[in-house]
Amino acid sequence: PVMPKVRRRVPRILDEAALRAYQAAADNFDEPLSSALRLAGLSTLRVSELCALAVDDVRVTPHGVKLLIRDSKGDDREVPTPQGFSVVLKAYLRDHRSQREDGGEWLFPRQDGSNRPISPQQIRAAMGKIRRRLGIERFTPHDLRRTWLTRMHRTGTSLVDVKRMAGHRSVTTTEGYIGDAGDADLFEAVNRAASGVA
């Protein structure tokens, strides 16, 4: 018998205007939720990885700030953060350390005094508030991850490097995350390729 073809879910990719509006709306939340939301919109992290970040996972390098993402199977990876967010993250860390006597283990701790990390449910609930406030179509933390992976690939990052940033074991998995290019992106790619030739 012939097996029916399974339709691949088309990734939800936020456009640049929605991403900017999201970042601005994230600033309206108290810390540490505000910084956690901003990082979710500027990185390739899974929401569980974002919530599990410890203060010691932040690495300041001459090129900027990297985050150590720990994997239960031992496949840890380092993920760089955008320069603009690196500045915000360094300031957040300074304030975070000065407000907590013990320095705190978690990068984004809950504010109930329990010394537990912020939860994926808290991130999703805050994103729901942002979505309703902005009046945009429903999106999830995973859609932000897909958006960032797609933006990286469309701006010239190789599929192998995008795979590494995503923490995927296979390029095929990564391909499933990346949204198809729209007409504007295709014309831009063709014009870049034709530059100096046609």
Secondary structure as UniProt FT lines:
FT   HELIX           16..26
FT   TURN            27..28
FT   TURN            31..32
FT   HELIX           33..40
FT   TURN            41..42
FT   HELIX           47..51
FT   HELIX           55..57
FT   STRAND          58..61
FT   TURN            62..63
FT   STRAND          64..69
FT   TURN            72..73
FT   STRAND          77..80
FT   HELIX           83..99
FT   TURN            101..102
FT   TURN            111..112
FT   HELIX           120..134
FT   HELIX           141..154
FT   TURN            155..156
FT   HELIX           159..166
FT   HELIX           171..177
FT   HELIX           183..194
FT   TURN            195..197
//
